[in-house]
């Protein structure tokens, strides 16, 4: 009975068949840093670094800023993976400690964006412009979902927007259904059950359209 769950974790300890598991745990900034610092030699030798992702990392701005400080003190390259839907007074402070931004773009039309995600995209587009003005390298990332944001109109609007800002690279993340099992395990309804993954021809069309604006396109 999920309505009785208090997230105490006692069921994990009690279940003899290990049918329950806890995903995630509370850690301090120092504890997270101790985990990532184990691979500092690899980061430095591979010209890599640390990516702050999620969920949405800007939902924990104090923790995020403190961890970024620790990374920079160790001369580590830092990357922020964000949806961009955050107030600038907070996001601007975080960005002072970031070397690269991976920034979501789910749809260019404010009305469609609100229909799909629950919020319009005006703040996200404004933040994209302001991040670009700071001179921080930005890679736009598009979760490409058939029937939602793969129309030629939307793709070309994205291409124009990026070209006007002087942004050079966009990563396409084709929709897949690998997460359906998690929804089932959590007793949640998966609303994209009938949505297919993009076909090769659809991906080729989107890539060609974006490349026509002089953009570097990667399918990841």
C-alpha positions as CSV (number, residue, x, y, z in Angstrom):
1,X,0.0,0.0,0.0
2,X,2.0,2.9,-1.3
3,X,-0.2,5.5,0.5
4,X,1.4,4.3,3.8
5,X,5.0,4.9,2.6
6,X,7.0,7.3,4.8
7,X,10.3,6.7,2.9
8,X,11.8,5.4,6.1
9,X,13.5,2.4,4.4
10,X,12.4,-0.1,6.9
11,X,10.9,-2.3,4.2
12,X,14.3,-2.7,2.6
13,X,15.7,-4.1,5.8
14,X,12.7,-6.3,6.4
15,X,12.3,-7.9,3.0
16,X,14.2,-11.2,2.9
17,X,13.9,-11.5,-0.9
18,X,15.5,-8.0,-1.6
19,X,12.4,-6.9,-3.5
20,X,12.8,-3.4,-2.2
21,X,15.7,-1.0,-2.7
22,X,16.5,2.6,-1.9
23,X,17.8,4.7,-4.8
24,X,19.8,7.7,-3.6
25,X,20.9,8.9,-0.2
26,X,21.7,12.1,1.6
27,X,25.3,13.1,1.5
28,X,27.3,16.2,2.5
29,X,29.4,18.2,0.0
30,X,32.5,16.8,1.5
31,X,31.2,13.2,1.1
32,X,30.4,13.8,-2.6
33,X,33.7,15.4,-3.2
34,X,35.5,12.5,-1.6
35,X,33.8,10.1,-4.1
36,X,34.7,12.2,-7.2
37,X,38.2,13.0,-6.1
38,X,39.2,9.3,-6.4
39,X,39.3,9.9,-10.2
40,X,41.1,13.2,-10.2
41,X,44.1,11.8,-12.0
42,X,41.8,10.4,-14.7
43,X,40.0,13.7,-15.2
44,X,43.3,15.6,-15.5
45,X,44.9,13.1,-17.9
46,X,41.8,12.8,-20.1
47,X,41.0,16.5,-20.3
48,X,37.7,15.6,-18.6
49,X,36.0,16.9,-15.5
50,X,32.9,16.8,-13.4
51,X,29.3,17.2,-14.6
52,X,26.6,18.4,-12.2
53,X,23.5,16.8,-13.4
54,X,20.3,15.4,-11.9
55,X,17.3,15.6,-11.9
56,X,17.9,19.4,-12.0
57,X,21.0,20.4,-10.1
58,X,19.9,24.1,-9.7
59,X,17.2,22.9,-7.3
60,X,20.0,22.6,-4.7
61,X,21.9,25.9,-5.4
62,X,23.8,26.1,-2.1
63,X,25.0,22.5,-2.3
64,X,25.8,22.9,-6.0
65,X,27.8,26.1,-5.5
66,X,29.8,24.6,-2.6
67,X,30.6,21.5,-4.6
68,X,31.7,23.6,-7.6
69,X,34.0,25.5,-5.3
70,X,35.7,22.3,-4.2
71,X,36.1,21.2,-7.8
72,X,37.7,24.5,-8.9
73,X,40.0,24.4,-5.9
74,X,41.3,21.1,-7.3
75,X,41.6,22.7,-10.8
76,X,38.9,20.4,-12.2
77,X,36.9,21.3,-15.3
78,X,33.2,21.7,-14.4
79,X,30.1,21.2,-16.4
80,X,26.4,22.1,-15.6
81,X,23.7,19.9,-17.1
82,X,20.5,22.0,-16.7
83,X,17.0,22.5,-18.1
84,X,17.6,26.3,-17.7
85,X,14.4,26.9,-15.9
86,X,15.8,28.8,-13.0
87,X,15.9,32.5,-11.8
88,X,18.9,34.4,-13.1
89,X,20.0,35.8,-9.8
90,X,20.6,32.2,-8.6
91,X,21.7,30.7,-12.0
92,X,24.1,33.6,-12.6
93,X,25.9,33.0,-9.4
94,X,26.3,29.2,-10.1
95,X,27.6,29.9,-13.6
96,X,30.5,31.9,-12.2
97,X,32.0,28.5,-11.2
98,X,31.1,26.6,-14.4
99,X,33.3,25.9,-17.5
100,X,30.7,24.3,-19.8
101,X,26.9,24.3,-19.9
102,X,24.8,21.4,-21.3
103,X,21.4,23.2,-21.8
104,X,18.1,21.5,-22.7
105,X,15.8,22.8,-25.4
106,X,12.6,20.8,-25.4
107,X,10.6,23.1,-27.7
108,X,10.9,26.6,-29.3
109,X,7.2,27.6,-29.1
110,X,6.2,28.9,-25.6
111,X,2.6,27.5,-25.9
112,X,3.7,24.0,-27.0
113,X,6.5,24.0,-24.4
114,X,3.9,24.7,-21.7
115,X,1.6,22.0,-23.0
116,X,4.3,19.4,-23.0
117,X,6.2,20.4,-19.8
118,X,3.8,22.5,-17.7
119,X,5.8,25.7,-18.1
120,X,6.5,28.0,-21.1
121,X,10.0,28.5,-22.3
122,X,10.5,32.2,-22.1
123,X,12.7,32.1,-19.0
124,X,14.8,29.2,-20.6
125,X,15.4,31.1,-23.8
126,X,16.2,34.3,-21.9
127,X,18.7,32.4,-19.8
128,X,20.2,30.8,-22.9
129,X,20.9,34.3,-24.3
130,X,22.4,35.5,-21.0
131,X,24.6,32.5,-20.7
132,X,25.9,33.0,-24.2
133,X,26.6,36.7,-23.3
134,X,28.8,35.4,-20.4
135,X,31.0,33.6,-23.0
136,X,30.6,30.2,-21.4
137,X,30.7,27.4,-23.9
138,X,27.2,26.0,-24.4
139,X,26.0,22.7,-26.0
140,X,22.2,22.6,-26.7
141,X,20.7,19.2,-26.0
142,X,17.3,18.2,-27.5
143,X,15.4,15.2,-26.3
144,X,13.9,14.3,-29.7
145,X,10.4,12.9,-29.2
146,X,8.2,12.0,-32.3
147,X,5.0,14.0,-32.3
148,X,6.2,16.4,-29.7
149,X,9.2,18.4,-30.9
150,X,10.4,16.8,-34.1
151,X,8.4,18.9,-36.6
152,X,10.3,20.7,-39.3
153,X,8.9,24.0,-38.0
154,X,10.3,23.5,-34.5
155,X,13.7,22.2,-35.7
156,X,14.2,25.2,-38.0
157,X,13.2,27.6,-35.3
158,X,15.9,26.0,-33.1
159,X,18.4,26.3,-35.9
160,X,17.7,30.0,-36.4
161,X,17.8,30.7,-32.7
162,X,21.2,29.0,-32.3
163,X,22.7,30.7,-35.4
164,X,21.6,34.1,-34.2
165,X,23.3,33.5,-30.9
166,X,26.4,32.1,-32.4
167,X,25.9,28.7,-30.8
168,X,27.7,26.0,-32.7
169,X,26.8,22.5,-31.3
170,X,23.5,20.7,-30.7
171,X,23.2,17.1,-29.3
172,X,20.1,15.1,-30.2
173,X,18.9,12.6,-27.7
174,X,16.5,10.3,-29.5
175,X,13.5,9.2,-27.3
176,X,13.6,5.6,-26.1
177,X,11.5,3.5,-23.8
178,X,14.2,2.1,-21.5
179,X,12.7,3.8,-18.4
180,X,9.3,2.1,-18.6
181,X,10.3,-0.5,-16.1
182,X,11.0,2.1,-13.5
183,X,7.5,3.6,-13.9
184,X,6.1,0.1,-13.4
185,X,8.2,-0.5,-10.3
186,X,7.1,2.8,-8.8
187,X,3.4,2.1,-9.6
188,X,3.3,5.1,-12.0
189,X,1.6,5.5,-15.3
190,X,3.9,5.8,-18.3
191,X,2.1,8.4,-20.6
192,X,4.3,7.8,-23.6
193,X,3.6,4.1,-23.9
194,X,2.5,4.5,-27.6
195,X,5.2,6.9,-28.6
196,X,7.9,5.3,-30.9
197,X,11.6,6.0,-31.0
198,X,12.7,8.2,-34.0
199,X,13.5,6.2,-37.1
200,X,16.7,6.6,-39.0
201,X,15.0,8.6,-41.7
202,X,13.5,11.0,-39.2
203,X,16.9,11.5,-37.4
204,X,18.6,12.1,-40.8
205,X,16.0,14.7,-41.6
206,X,16.5,16.6,-38.3
207,X,20.3,16.4,-38.6
208,X,20.3,17.7,-42.1
209,X,17.9,20.5,-41.2
210,X,20.1,21.7,-38.3
211,X,23.3,21.3,-40.3
212,X,21.8,23.7,-42.9
213,X,22.3,26.4,-40.3
214,X,26.0,25.6,-40.0
215,X,25.6,23.8,-36.8
216,X,27.6,20.8,-35.5
217,X,25.1,18.0,-34.8
218,X,25.7,14.9,-32.7
219,X,23.2,12.1,-32.1
220,X,24.0,10.7,-28.6
